[in-house]
Amino acid sequence: DKNPKSPMLPIISHADVKRMLLAARSYAEGAVALCLYGADLVDRVKSDIDRSDNELVLELLIPIIKSWPSEWGLEANKLAIQVHGGYGYTRDYIVEQLYRDARVNMIYEGTNGVQSLDLLGRKVPMKNGAALAAL
């Protein structure tokens, strides 16, 4: 409604804000699911449940588990800052600190470029593509 006398709408009622929040949520939930899947594979390997296939899949996914959450977690933080508008990147809101914390994750896990080289250079071709087949 473009009538200036209309009551103000809450920020969540704006379509673009909903889009940003849903995108951030999907990135976060996807990262958690990916990490939990990796943890489940570790448990299965240690428990000797289909050890060879699970070990191959885990080896294949480790570079993805290291890089995907760090890359898309940072994107989720960018969206959270944007939702706050001009106030998003101030110390008044925690998203500013979370952004800095998320940015350093890429450094802790090794650069994502190195992880991609590991994935495509070593993990995909290992054992003639058996890991991809097991996935």
Backbone as CSV, one residue per row, in Angstrom:
resi,resn,N_x,N_y,N_z,CA_x,CA_y,CA_z,C_x,C_y,C_z
1,ASP,0.848,-1.176,0.000,0.000,0.000,0.000,0.890,1.235,0.000
2,LYS,0.670,2.119,-0.936,1.514,3.308,-1.072,0.927,4.535,-0.404
3,ASN,-0.148,4.357,0.297,-0.767,5.472,0.994,0.085,5.822,2.218
4,PRO,0.600,7.058,2.296,1.461,7.414,3.422,0.743,7.414,4.765
5,LYS,-0.568,7.404,4.741,-1.323,7.400,5.999,-1.624,5.985,6.485
6,SER,-1.271,4.994,5.684,-1.456,3.601,6.097,-0.512,3.280,7.249
7,PRO,-0.891,2.362,8.119,0.021,1.988,9.210,1.272,1.304,8.652
8,MET,2.367,1.472,9.352,3.626,0.841,8.931,3.517,-0.671,9.074
9,LEU,4.142,-1.368,8.154,4.138,-2.828,8.178,5.387,-3.328,8.890
10,PRO,5.275,-4.455,9.587,6.497,-5.045,10.166,7.442,-5.476,9.045
11,ILE,8.722,-5.451,9.322,9.717,-5.749,8.293,9.532,-7.153,7.711
12,ILE,9.062,-8.094,8.506,8.901,-9.466,8.036,7.818,-9.591,6.969
13,SER,6.960,-8.610,6.843,5.893,-8.699,5.849,6.382,-8.333,4.450
14,HIS,7.590,-7.842,4.316,8.142,-7.491,3.006,8.691,-8.748,2.327
15,ALA,8.343,-8.921,1.074,8.716,-10.137,0.336,10.223,-10.334,0.267
16,ASP,10.983,-9.269,0.053,12.429,-9.429,-0.068,13.072,-9.821,1.256
17,VAL,12.542,-9.326,2.346,13.050,-9.716,3.663,12.752,-11.196,3.906
18,LYS,11.563,-11.640,3.550,11.228,-13.067,3.684,12.170,-13.920,2.858
19,ARG,12.448,-13.461,1.631,13.361,-14.205,0.760,14.739,-14.332,1.395
20,MET,15.247,-13.231,1.926,16.582,-13.263,2.532,16.615,-14.160,3.760
21,LEU,15.602,-14.080,4.589,15.572,-14.908,5.800,15.425,-16.389,5.459
22,LEU,14.597,-16.698,4.469,14.442,-18.104,4.074,15.720,-18.646,3.438
23,ALA,16.393,-17.815,2.654,17.664,-18.248,2.061,18.695,-18.509,3.154
24,ALA,18.812,-17.588,4.097,19.774,-17.757,5.198,19.457,-19.011,5.994
25,ARG,18.184,-19.233,6.249,17.786,-20.432,6.995,18.128,-21.705,6.220
26,SER,17.870,-21.695,4.931,18.164,-22.898,4.143,19.662,-23.170,4.091
27,TYR,20.487,-22.117,4.014,21.937,-22.313,4.029,22.378,-22.916,5.358
28,ALA,21.846,-22.379,6.447,22.228,-22.867,7.776,21.766,-24.302,7.988
29,GLU,20.517,-24.591,7.646,20.006,-25.949,7.839,20.692,-26.947,6.916
30,GLY,21.018,-26.522,5.709,21.760,-27.393,4.794,23.146,-27.713,5.319
31,ALA,23.814,-26.720,5.893,25.146,-26.932,6.463,25.087,-27.894,7.640
32,VAL,24.092,-27.721,8.491,23.937,-28.626,9.637,23.671,-30.049,9.153
33,ALA,22.790,-30.196,8.178,22.472,-31.530,7.651,23.710,-32.192,7.044
34,LEU,24.489,-31.425,6.300,25.703,-31.962,5.691,26.693,-32.422,6.756
35,CYS,26.895,-31.604,7.782,27.830,-31.960,8.859,27.326,-33.169,9.652
36,LEU,26.032,-33.233,9.897,25.476,-34.381,10.620,25.589,-35.658,9.798
37,TYR,25.415,-35.536,8.493,25.597,-36.706,7.626,27.046,-37.192,7.701
38,GLY,27.981,-36.248,7.687,29.391,-36.620,7.836,29.663,-37.286,9.175
39,ALA,29.065,-36.762,10.249,29.242,-37.364,11.576,28.655,-38.767,11.621
40,ASP,27.519,-38.955,10.977,26.909,-40.283,10.912,27.820,-41.250,10.159
41,LEU,28.432,-40.776,9.086,29.365,-41.631,8.339,30.569,-42.012,9.195
42,VAL,31.070,-41.073,9.993,32.186,-41.386,10.898,31.769,-42.492,11.860
43,ASP,30.579,-42.360,12.446,30.089,-43.393,13.368,29.946,-44.740,12.678
44,ARG,29.443,-44.730,11.461,29.262,-45.983,10.723,30.602,-46.637,10.395
45,VAL,31.584,-45.819,10.027,32.916,-46.355,9.728,33.525,-46.962,10.984
46,LYS,33.394,-46.274,12.112,33.959,-46.784,13.370,33.215,-48.022,13.869
47,SER,31.963,-48.162,13.474,31.157,-49.308,13.905,31.206,-50.464,12.911
48,ASP,31.995,-50.296,11.850,32.105,-51.309,10.804,30.782,-51.600,10.097
49,ILE,29.892,-50.619,10.005,28.648,-50.788,9.258,28.931,-50.376,7.819
50,ASP,28.913,-51.333,6.907,29.256,-51.075,5.503,30.512,-50.209,5.412
51,ARG,31.523,-50.629,6.119,32.707,-49.797,6.317,33.323,-49.286,5.021
52,SER,33.523,-50.125,4.041,34.247,-49.686,2.841,33.490,-48.605,2.082
53,ASP,32.186,-48.803,1.849,31.409,-47.785,1.132,31.307,-46.493,1.929
54,ASN,31.021,-46.596,3.215,30.888,-45.402,4.040,32.201,-44.640,4.152
55,GLU,33.290,-45.370,4.206,34.598,-44.720,4.279,34.899,-43.958,2.985
56,LEU,34.547,-44.547,1.870,34.747,-43.875,0.583,33.894,-42.613,0.475
57,VAL,32.635,-42.728,0.853,31.736,-41.562,0.789,32.231,-40.468,1.730
58,LEU,32.658,-40.843,2.926,33.183,-39.861,3.875,34.413,-39.160,3.302
59,GLU,35.316,-39.925,2.732,36.517,-39.330,2.129,36.141,-38.352,1.021
60,LEU,35.154,-38.711,0.229,34.706,-37.838,-0.847,34.093,-36.544,-0.308
61,LEU,33.329,-36.659,0.762,32.577,-35.517,1.265,33.366,-34.583,2.183
62,ILE,34.491,-35.026,2.708,35.237,-34.186,3.655,35.560,-32.800,3.082
63,PRO,36.065,-32.672,1.858,36.317,-31.313,1.352,35.030,-30.483,1.218
64,ILE,33.934,-31.133,0.916,32.656,-30.423,0.798,32.165,-30.017,2.185
65,ILE,32.299,-30.910,3.151,31.882,-30.610,4.526,32.719,-29.463,5.091
66,LYS,33.960,-29.366,4.695,34.815,-28.282,5.176,34.500,-26.948,4.489
67,SER,34.176,-26.987,3.228,34.062,-25.723,2.493,32.629,-25.206,2.348
68,TRP,31.667,-26.050,2.137,30.300,-25.572,1.872,29.733,-24.764,3.042
69,PRO,29.787,-25.266,4.275,29.243,-24.458,5.377,29.972,-23.124,5.571
70,SER,31.282,-23.102,5.354,31.998,-21.842,5.551,31.624,-20.828,4.473
71,GLU,31.445,-21.281,3.264,31.086,-20.383,2.168,29.655,-19.871,2.307
72,TRP,28.739,-20.777,2.530,27.326,-20.390,2.555,26.883,-19.880,3.917
73,GLY,27.620,-20.209,4.973,27.356,-19.594,6.266,27.660,-18.108,6.217
74,LEU,28.735,-17.754,5.521,29.073,-16.349,5.347,27.990,-15.638,4.537
75,GLU,27.484,-16.300,3.525,26.403,-15.708,2.729,25.150,-15.502,3.582
76,ALA,24.851,-16.450,4.457,23.705,-16.293,5.363,23.908,-15.083,6.265
77,ASN,25.138,-14.878,6.734,25.426,-13.699,7.559,25.286,-12.401,6.763
78,LYS,25.702,-12.419,5.513,25.529,-11.230,4.673,24.050,-10.876,4.557
79,LEU,23.226,-11.884,4.376,21.787,-11.636,4.272,21.221,-11.117,5.586
80,ALA,21.709,-11.633,6.699,21.239,-11.163,8.003,21.598,-9.693,8.204
81,ILE,22.772,-9.312,7.764,23.172,-7.907,7.847,22.262,-7.056,6.974
82,GLN,21.961,-7.543,5.791,21.100,-6.803,4.871,19.694,-6.624,5.436
83,VAL,19.187,-7.631,6.120,17.860,-7.529,6.729,17.811,-6.364,7.718
84,HIS,18.925,-6.125,8.408,18.984,-5.021,9.357,19.142,-3.664,8.669
85,GLY,19.324,-3.679,7.368,19.460,-2.422,6.638,20.720,-1.686,7.030
86,GLY,20.629,-0.387,7.153,21.792,0.442,7.471,22.401,0.153,8.822
87,TYR,21.635,-0.472,9.719,22.153,-0.762,11.052,22.837,-2.124,11.144
88,GLY,22.781,-2.907,10.090,23.271,-4.279,10.151,24.741,-4.431,10.462
89,TYR,25.555,-3.535,9.945,26.990,-3.690,10.169,27.468,-2.690,11.212
90,THR,26.808,-2.691,12.328,27.260,-1.909,13.471,27.389,-2.865,14.650
91,ARG,28.065,-2.436,15.655,28.247,-3.299,16.829,27.001,-3.382,17.690
92,ASP,25.958,-2.673,17.290,24.701,-2.740,18.033,23.992,-4.081,17.843
93,TYR,24.298,-4.769,16.766,23.652,-6.045,16.458,24.697,-7.143,16.355
94,ILE,24.341,-8.314,16.814,25.303,-9.427,16.849,25.690,-9.933,15.467
95,VAL,24.886,-9.637,14.441,25.219,-10.152,13.115,26.570,-9.646,12.624
96,GLU,26.986,-8.495,13.090,28.302,-7.976,12.705,29.403,-8.890,13.248
97,GLN,29.307,-9.296,14.492,30.293,-10.208,15.091,30.211,-11.585,14.435
98,LEU,28.998,-12.049,14.182,28.825,-13.350,13.541,29.420,-13.361,12.134
99,TYR,29.317,-12.253,11.437,29.917,-12.160,10.106,31.430,-12.332,10.200
100,ARG,32.052,-11.609,11.131,33.508,-11.732,11.277,33.897,-13.149,11.679
101,ASP,33.112,-13.764,12.566,33.402,-15.144,12.980,33.246,-16.111,11.811
102,ALA,32.225,-15.912,11.006,31.995,-16.802,9.861,33.065,-16.611,8.789
103,ARG,33.538,-15.400,8.628,34.551,-15.128,7.607,35.844,-15.882,7.882
104,VAL,36.185,-16.010,9.136,37.435,-16.677,9.480,37.329,-18.202,9.326
105,ASN,36.117,-18.746,9.255,35.967,-20.195,9.070,36.641,-20.685,7.800
106,MET,36.597,-19.905,6.754,37.256,-20.312,5.503,38.757,-20.448,5.707
107,ILE,39.304,-19.622,6.562,40.738,-19.674,6.831,41.059,-20.894,7.694
108,TYR,40.236,-21.160,8.709,40.473,-22.310,9.583,40.435,-23.629,8.825
109,GLU,39.517,-23.756,7.907,39.340,-25.022,7.200,40.213,-25.128,5.956
110,GLY,41.079,-24.192,5.740,41.862,-24.170,4.521,41.046,-23.455,3.468
111,THR,41.716,-22.889,2.504,40.956,-22.140,1.511,40.038,-23.072,0.747
112,ASN,38.915,-22.542,0.331,37.961,-23.368,-0.413,38.538,-23.805,-1.754
113,GLY,39.444,-23.022,-2.294,40.116,-23.433,-3.526,40.946,-24.689,-3.318
114,VAL,41.637,-24.762,-2.187,42.422,-25.960,-1.872,41.490,-27.157,-1.667
115,GLN,40.362,-26.919,-1.003,39.402,-28.007,-0.799,38.848,-28.496,-2.138
116,SER,38.603,-27.584,-3.067,38.085,-28.006,-4.369,39.133,-28.791,-5.155
117,LEU,40.391,-28.377,-5.040,41.462,-29.142,-5.691,41.559,-30.544,-5.108
118,ASP,41.423,-30.647,-3.795,41.449,-31.955,-3.136,40.280,-32.812,-3.620
119,LEU,39.104,-32.206,-3.685,37.917,-32.948,-4.118,38.072,-33.463,-5.543
120,LEU,38.376,-32.564,-6.461,38.423,-32.956,-7.866,39.729,-33.622,-8.272
121,GLY,40.820,-33.294,-7.602,42.110,-33.868,-7.964,42.405,-35.211,-7.329
122,ARG,41.875,-35.424,-6.117,42.199,-36.657,-5.401,40.985,-37.513,-5.081
123,LYS,39.945,-36.888,-4.558,38.818,-37.666,-4.010,37.934,-38.269,-5.094
124,VAL,37.566,-37.492,-6.093,36.686,-38.018,-7.143,37.347,-39.166,-7.904
125,PRO,38.609,-39.025,-8.335,39.192,-40.132,-9.103,39.710,-41.314,-8.268
126,MET,39.719,-41.200,-6.925,40.302,-42.291,-6.136,39.543,-43.597,-6.369
127,LYS,40.309,-44.641,-6.458,39.780,-45.990,-6.690,38.819,-46.022,-7.881
128,ASN,39.247,-45.321,-8.937,38.492,-45.290,-10.203,37.052,-44.848,-10.031
129,GLY,36.832,-43.848,-9.192,35.504,-43.279,-9.027,34.568,-44.069,-8.124
130,ALA,35.142,-44.962,-7.340,34.308,-45.810,-6.468,33.547,-44.982,-5.423
131,ALA,34.125,-43.869,-4.978,33.443,-43.045,-3.978,32.184,-42.415,-4.563
132,LEU,32.271,-41.923,-5.787,31.078,-41.367,-6.432,30.010,-42.433,-6.629
133,ALA,30.448,-43.612,-6.998,29.492,-44.706,-7.189,28.835,-45.081,-5.863
134,ALA,29.602,-45.050,-4.772,29.056,-45.390,-3.461,28.109,-44.309,-2.941
135,LEU,28.355,-43.074,-3.359,27.503,-41.968,-2.940,26.133,-42.110,-3.561
